[in-house]
């Protein structure tokens, strides 16, 4: 497959190319339609108001306890523990904002939008900025030049910084499954990551409640096995290791790890 270059020479050396090719994927006709039908017949697209009410109540109690601990501890190094607790709790609020933006919590779209804006404001995040960025990510996950989550900014994920490679014309199901990776771990991983440990199912059914993702994963996994679509799942630590190893290889290929930029600057002067 040919790539369109911008004229800028690659500086990152022999890093494995990650662009999709048509021949890497089996042909799956009407895959998403079939899986979606089974998911809907099972009732997995229904809203779960009681589930989210319990989460909201639990967060309210946890915030109350953290605030109480903050007041009682006063001037103490143990406040660092309280800060860590607040970090976890605000992350959970951000997950709820994400779910509201995907129309998972309330019955009406405008109601979900208002809730998402309020929750995003609580964690200090611009909802308009995030919503635009996240919608483009879901439309083209991990696609060069389309997915803003892999745009060249502070970190380069690709061996050609400004490459504009044509993506394979995949069906929706294959594209979403192949470009996602689940994190195993059961209920604790679901709580810790706000359901995003089921990344495959979330990309296939972004409106699905967190409560139903585990059951949906069984349906999707069985369908993938039947039709030969690669379904990736790994542990949390292994997932971090994969990303860090890849970024490390990209970074080390870009320059000599023993080359000091400061020495180089004064040497040229």
C-alpha positions as CSV (number, residue, x, y, z in Angstrom):
1,X,0.0,0.0,0.0
2,X,1.3,3.4,-0.9
3,X,1.5,6.4,1.5
4,X,1.2,10.0,0.6
5,X,4.2,11.9,2.0
6,X,4.4,15.6,2.8
7,X,8.1,15.9,1.8
8,X,9.3,15.9,5.4
9,X,11.9,13.1,5.9
10,X,11.1,10.6,8.6
11,X,13.2,11.0,11.7
12,X,12.0,8.1,13.6
13,X,13.8,5.2,11.9
14,X,12.5,1.7,11.4
15,X,9.3,1.8,13.5
16,X,6.6,-0.7,12.6
17,X,4.0,0.8,10.3
18,X,0.5,0.7,11.7
19,X,-1.7,1.6,8.8
20,X,-4.6,-0.7,8.0
21,X,-4.7,-2.8,4.9
22,X,-7.8,-4.3,3.3
23,X,-6.3,-7.8,3.2
24,X,-5.6,-7.7,7.0
25,X,-9.4,-8.0,7.7
26,X,-11.9,-10.7,6.8
27,X,-15.0,-9.7,4.8
28,X,-17.9,-9.5,7.2
29,X,-21.2,-8.7,5.4
30,X,-23.8,-6.9,7.5
31,X,-21.8,-7.7,10.7
32,X,-22.9,-4.8,12.7
33,X,-26.5,-5.2,11.7
34,X,-26.6,-8.8,13.0
35,X,-24.8,-8.0,16.3
36,X,-26.9,-4.9,16.9
37,X,-30.1,-7.0,16.4
38,X,-29.0,-9.5,19.0
39,X,-28.0,-6.8,21.4
40,X,-31.3,-5.0,21.1
41,X,-33.4,-8.2,21.4
42,X,-31.5,-8.9,24.6
43,X,-32.5,-5.6,26.0
44,X,-28.9,-4.2,26.4
45,X,-29.7,-0.8,24.8
46,X,-32.2,0.1,27.5
47,X,-31.5,2.9,30.0
48,X,-30.5,2.0,33.6
49,X,-31.7,4.9,35.7
50,X,-31.4,3.0,39.0
51,X,-27.8,2.0,38.3
52,X,-26.8,5.6,37.7
53,X,-28.8,6.8,40.7
54,X,-26.8,4.4,42.9
55,X,-23.5,5.7,41.4
56,X,-24.5,9.3,42.0
57,X,-25.5,8.5,45.6
58,X,-22.2,6.7,46.1
59,X,-20.2,9.6,44.8
60,X,-22.1,12.0,46.9
61,X,-21.4,10.0,50.0
62,X,-17.7,9.6,49.0
63,X,-17.4,13.4,48.4
64,X,-18.9,14.1,51.8
65,X,-16.5,11.7,53.5
66,X,-13.5,13.3,51.6
67,X,-14.6,16.8,52.6
68,X,-15.0,15.7,56.2
69,X,-11.6,14.2,56.2
70,X,-10.1,17.3,54.7
71,X,-11.6,19.4,57.5
72,X,-10.7,17.1,60.3
73,X,-7.1,16.5,59.2
74,X,-6.2,20.1,59.1
75,X,-2.5,20.9,58.5
76,X,-1.2,17.4,57.9
77,X,0.8,15.5,55.3
78,X,-2.1,13.0,55.3
79,X,-3.9,15.6,53.2
80,X,-2.1,14.1,50.3
81,X,-4.2,11.0,50.7
82,X,-7.3,13.1,50.7
83,X,-6.0,14.8,47.5
84,X,-5.6,11.3,45.9
85,X,-9.2,10.4,46.9
86,X,-10.5,13.7,45.3
87,X,-8.6,12.8,42.2
88,X,-10.3,9.4,41.9
89,X,-13.7,10.9,42.7
90,X,-13.4,13.7,40.1
91,X,-12.3,11.1,37.5
92,X,-15.5,9.2,38.3
93,X,-17.5,12.4,37.7
94,X,-15.8,12.9,34.4
95,X,-16.8,9.3,33.4
96,X,-20.4,10.2,34.2
97,X,-20.0,13.3,32.0
98,X,-18.8,11.0,29.2
99,X,-21.7,8.7,29.6
100,X,-24.2,11.6,29.6
101,X,-22.6,13.0,26.4
102,X,-23.2,9.5,24.8
103,X,-26.9,9.6,25.9
104,X,-26.5,6.7,28.2
105,X,-28.0,8.1,31.4
106,X,-31.2,10.1,30.8
107,X,-34.0,9.4,28.4
108,X,-33.8,12.6,26.4
109,X,-31.0,14.0,24.3
110,X,-31.2,17.6,25.6
111,X,-31.4,16.3,29.2
112,X,-28.2,14.3,28.7
113,X,-26.5,17.3,27.1
114,X,-27.3,19.6,30.0
115,X,-26.2,16.9,32.5
116,X,-22.9,16.4,30.6
117,X,-22.2,20.2,30.6
118,X,-22.8,20.4,34.4
119,X,-20.6,17.4,35.2
120,X,-17.9,18.7,32.9
121,X,-17.9,22.0,34.6
122,X,-17.6,20.3,38.0
123,X,-14.3,18.7,36.8
124,X,-13.2,21.9,35.1
125,X,-13.4,20.7,31.5
126,X,-14.7,22.4,28.4
127,X,-17.6,20.3,27.2
128,X,-17.8,21.9,23.7
129,X,-14.1,21.2,23.0
130,X,-14.3,17.7,24.3
131,X,-17.5,16.8,22.5
132,X,-16.2,17.9,19.1
133,X,-12.9,16.1,19.6
134,X,-14.5,12.9,21.0
135,X,-17.1,12.7,18.2
136,X,-14.3,12.7,15.6
137,X,-12.4,10.0,17.6
138,X,-15.4,7.7,17.5
139,X,-16.0,8.3,13.8
140,X,-12.4,7.3,12.9
141,X,-10.7,5.6,15.7
142,X,-6.9,5.5,15.3
143,X,-7.1,6.7,11.7
144,X,-4.2,9.0,10.7
145,X,-5.3,12.5,9.9
146,X,-8.9,11.8,11.2
147,X,-8.6,10.8,14.8
148,X,-7.6,13.9,17.0
149,X,-6.5,11.5,19.8
150,X,-3.4,10.6,17.7
151,X,-2.7,13.9,16.2
152,X,1.0,15.0,16.3
153,X,1.4,17.2,19.4
154,X,3.6,16.5,22.3
155,X,4.0,12.8,21.5
156,X,4.3,11.2,18.0
157,X,2.7,7.8,17.7
158,X,3.8,7.3,14.0
159,X,7.1,6.8,12.2
160,X,6.1,9.6,9.8
161,X,4.9,12.6,11.7
162,X,2.7,14.2,9.0
163,X,1.7,11.1,7.1
164,X,-1.6,11.1,5.4
165,X,-2.0,7.4,4.6
166,X,-5.3,6.2,3.0
167,X,-7.1,3.9,5.4
168,X,-8.7,0.6,4.2
169,X,-12.4,0.7,3.4
170,X,-13.5,-1.5,6.3
171,X,-17.1,-2.3,7.4
172,X,-18.1,-0.5,10.6
173,X,-17.9,-3.6,12.7
174,X,-14.4,-4.7,11.7
175,X,-13.0,-1.1,12.0
176,X,-14.3,-0.6,15.5
177,X,-13.3,-4.0,16.8
178,X,-9.8,-4.1,15.2
179,X,-8.9,-0.6,16.4
180,X,-10.0,-1.1,20.0
181,X,-8.5,-3.1,22.9
182,X,-10.4,-4.3,26.0
183,X,-9.0,-4.4,29.5
184,X,-9.8,-7.5,31.5
185,X,-10.4,-7.4,35.3
186,X,-14.1,-7.7,35.9
187,X,-16.1,-5.3,38.1
188,X,-13.2,-3.5,39.6
189,X,-11.8,-2.5,36.1
190,X,-15.3,-1.4,35.1
191,X,-15.6,0.8,38.2
192,X,-12.0,2.2,37.9
193,X,-12.4,3.0,34.2
194,X,-16.0,4.0,34.0
195,X,-16.8,1.1,31.7
196,X,-14.1,2.1,29.2
197,X,-12.4,-1.2,29.9
198,X,-14.9,-2.5,27.4
199,X,-13.6,-0.3,24.7
200,X,-14.7,-2.6,21.8
201,X,-18.3,-2.7,22.9
202,X,-18.3,1.1,23.8
203,X,-17.2,1.9,20.2
204,X,-19.8,-0.4,18.7
205,X,-22.6,0.8,21.0
206,X,-21.7,4.3,22.4
207,X,-25.2,4.7,23.8
208,X,-25.1,1.6,25.8
209,X,-25.2,1.8,29.6
210,X,-22.1,0.9,31.5
211,X,-24.1,-1.8,33.3
212,X,-24.7,-3.8,30.1
213,X,-21.2,-3.7,28.5
214,X,-20.0,-6.9,30.1
215,X,-22.9,-8.9,28.7
216,X,-22.5,-7.3,25.3
217,X,-18.9,-8.3,25.3
218,X,-19.9,-12.0,25.4
219,X,-22.1,-11.5,22.3
220,X,-19.5,-9.5,20.4
221,X,-16.7,-12.0,21.4
222,X,-18.7,-15.0,20.1
223,X,-19.5,-13.2,16.9
224,X,-15.9,-12.3,16.3
225,X,-14.7,-15.8,16.9
226,X,-17.3,-17.1,14.4
227,X,-16.4,-14.7,11.7
228,X,-12.6,-14.5,12.2
229,X,-12.5,-10.9,13.3
230,X,-9.6,-10.2,15.7
231,X,-10.8,-9.4,19.3
232,X,-8.1,-8.0,21.6
233,X,-8.2,-8.1,25.3
234,X,-5.4,-7.8,27.8
235,X,-4.6,-6.8,31.4
236,X,-4.3,-3.2,32.6
237,X,-0.6,-3.5,33.3
238,X,0.1,-5.3,30.0
239,X,-1.8,-2.6,28.1
240,X,0.3,0.1,29.7
241,X,3.4,-1.9,28.9
242,X,2.4,-2.2,25.2
243,X,1.9,1.6,24.9
244,X,5.1,2.5,26.8
245,X,7.2,0.0,24.8
246,X,5.9,1.4,21.5
247,X,6.4,5.0,22.5
248,X,9.9,4.2,23.8
249,X,10.9,2.6,20.5
250,X,9.5,5.5,18.5
251,X,11.4,8.0,20.8
252,X,14.7,6.1,20.8
253,X,14.6,5.8,17.0
254,X,14.2,9.6,16.7
255,X,17.6,10.5,18.2
256,X,20.6,9.1,20.0
257,X,19.5,8.6,23.7
258,X,23.0,9.7,24.8
259,X,22.9,12.9,22.7
260,X,22.5,15.9,25.1
261,X,20.5,18.7,23.4
262,X,22.2,21.3,25.7
263,X,25.7,20.1,24.6
264,X,24.6,20.2,21.0
265,X,23.3,23.8,21.3
266,X,26.6,25.1,22.8
267,X,28.7,23.1,20.4
268,X,27.0,24.8,17.5
269,X,27.5,28.2,19.1
